[in-house]
Amino acid sequence: MNIPSFVNRTKETQRIVSEIGNSYNTSNRVIFVAGRIGIGKSRLIKKVIEKDVTGFRTIQPDISKNVAQTISAGAYIDYLEHSIDKLGKEHTYNDIPSKIKYSVRLTTLVKIIISGVLSKIFGQSYYYNKLAKYESLIEKRDYIISVLKKHPYILHIPNVQFIDIESLEILIDISKKVTNTVFIMEYTIDESFDESQLYSLMEHFKTMNGRLSYIIIDKLPFDEVRRITNHSIPSNILREIYNRFNGNIYQLLLCKDD
């Protein structure tokens, strides 16, 4: 089945393109894109980045949609660093430095070794493990900053509703040390949606260095879904599915007959 182009997404596309701006801008942009699960946020953002803006490089860490219960401290920064390192190894962008160059400094290595020794002597492994993890995150932060300073980048961070506080603080710190970087924060609204959590996260984003904007991606109108989907499905059944899943039928229904 062929999924059609983004029918009736002109307004959202224009808004995202406008907020991204051009690659010669000297300020950062923080674009918060929210919408229900399955509504097509990720595909829309990807389409905009690939076809509607120029002059930017793109980094999108592969973050699972099911990380709420398993996310660890600094996990989003780990994902981000891994994605950047992979782009360098695959020669997608040839000027990305080797991660080895920004690997553990001697002072950090000494701290990690001392932490391990002290944890065995005094049994305070939790504290010293946290110290070692913090030092590692600082190293990763510096590596990410070194890459972002070389070229205008778009960082598309999916499932930001699960972000851990350590990663959020590092991202805020990164935003204050780079320019002309676009942070697209994709927030997925599911059945357990808590509006207070959304506003709390938005307050954190306000501390990032850059203009903050907020875009809601809503489900397509039913008439539009009816027009472009398989017409062998009776309208009453299609509407029932459409209402029951709150528009979360994008991949299944927005397909024209082959």
Steps between C-alpha positions, in 0.01 A plus 500: 500500500620849419459764768402827329671831546394722788152592391358798685825559692587821321437720802711285734778473242513875448504562874790260565697637202443854626618414851812324371595801292813505288844355562656847527313588817728569795257398775375161616140388456314261730193359325264296716282274280221316683225266389332171573673171433469383140391838368799532266729741689826320427427456129397863468815625672718269290332616180547866591869448583571300184297697246404844629812646664858525374843572641462288814642170607270270696555288808221278628580259782313172484298513820246226564135587553492264798773644719287652776576230755854417390660836425824551690675817609653675201348253254392763247853644491633146453265453204596837355872439531465155343306645205765765437784249525317272256467784247875550523586131465270464200656812346160663469671821611875475449600775742351336810795430730564157643335445835834369624638854482239606755507183708579484868759755610780394734342679796171326435671165468677555832170591668334187363786281624499665842121464514529130435766455770310705758175320425668169579653636821201693635215338311374834366465373147180695429658840565820426310315345207294819473820705500647290221176527300498878539858526377410284201204724414724807507734331254207420271367854532835641385511260206148598389580871532818458293290355216214751519739794482626398155175526303130591533320193637145385564473273804175305481442348845205255492296388802622791707219432749725231649816710527701456818599808700874446442456499122273803518756696703778404256287608203434835667873538560576409136250760378694769686829408333392472135329725246277443196383163626138390468370275779179325390346341808233245409247433776264203466163519672358160597211370709685577824554862400550732797463866403697616805803298386485666161499849651777408743719382214423815304624707793835320478518564126455871565842503666670386180692757302277558200158612383234258621198411289220251549318312222207257538457232233136397498337203329384544143131585455284195439394622155863511397560148632190381312620657178845343492445163666381168362146567381397137553477579872144617582490855631323405823768241585778736406353775717465259793869405471595864455316604816601201710872549439486879495649520153778250572455313173752691291715213381202271440240723338679779316565273206360523153401188311789347307 
